Amino acid sequence: MSFETNIYAFADEIRGFDYSLAYRDHLWNIIFPDNLGKWQHLCIAQYERTFYINHIDGRTGGLEVQPGKSVKPTAQFGISSSPLHHEVEAQLWETLTTYARNG
């Protein structure tokens, strides 16, 4: 499964879980252990048809996901986002979403 397909599937699965509301946004907080037993936290907001997925660790950039269309890093400090090509970040997100699904 490609990186984008994996992220689209994850965003689709999220819709099946309970969420909280902040204005018109749907919000999910997913807390799960990784393979070392360290707790991880994903904060996901859906505004209209776009998902904003953030790993709450202070080091990993977030993702802006338009299911079936694009996966790209979220804009940081006014810099526009561009396609995600960095292999390390893609692998990190694949690992995180796998643990979140299985956690």
N, C-alpha and C positions, 0 to 999 in steps of 0.2 A: 504494500500500500504506500502510495507517495505521501510526502509530508503534508501537502495541501489536502489530500483526501482524508488523511488521519485527522487533521484539524477540523475539516468540515463535519466529519462524523462526530467528533467530540462536541462541537457546537450544537449539532442536531440532538444529541443525547441530553444535553443540558436542559433543553426545553421540557423534558419529561420530569424534571425535579421541581420541587417547591421553590419559590423565589420571594423576595421582598420587593416592595415598590419604593422608588424614590422619584417623585414626579411621574413621568411616563416611562422611566427606565425600569427594566426587570433586573434585579441584582441577585447573584448567587455567590456564596462564600463556600468554597470546598476545601476542607482540611483533611489531609490524609498522610499516612506515613510513607516514606520512600523505602528503598531496599535496605537502608542502614538503620531504619527505625526513627529517622529524623522527621519531625512533622513539617509538612509543606502546606502552603496556603495559596489558593488561587482565588482571586476576586474577579468576577465576570459581570459585566454590565451589557445589557442589550438595549440599544436605542434604535428604534424602528427595525430595520433588518440587519443592522451591523452589531457584531459582538466585539467587545473590548475585553481581552483576557490579560490579566496582570498576575505575575508571580510576586507575592509579597515577600521579597527577600532583600530588596534594596540594590540588587546587582543585575537582575535580568530585565531586559526591556519587555514591554508588552506587545501584544498582537492585536491588530485590527482585522477582523474576519468578516467578509461578506460571503456567506455560504454559496458555494458553486461559482464564485466570481474571483475572489482574491484573498490572499493572506499576506499581510505586510506588517512590518514593525509600526507601532504607534508613533506619532509625531512626538519628538522630545524637544522641549524648550524652544518651540517655534520653528523647528526644522521639519520640513514636510517629510512624510513617510515615503519609503521606496520599497520595491520587492525584497523579500527576505531571501538572501542568497548565502548568508554566512552559515557554513556547514555545522559549526559548533552550536550555534543558537538553534538551528533546526533540530539537531539531535537532542538538545536539552528539552525543547518543547515536546518532542515525541516521547521522551522518557517521562516527563511530568504528566502528560495526558494519559499515558499508559498506567502509571501509578494511581492517578486520580480515578480512573475507571475501575481499577482493581482494589483500591483502598477501601 
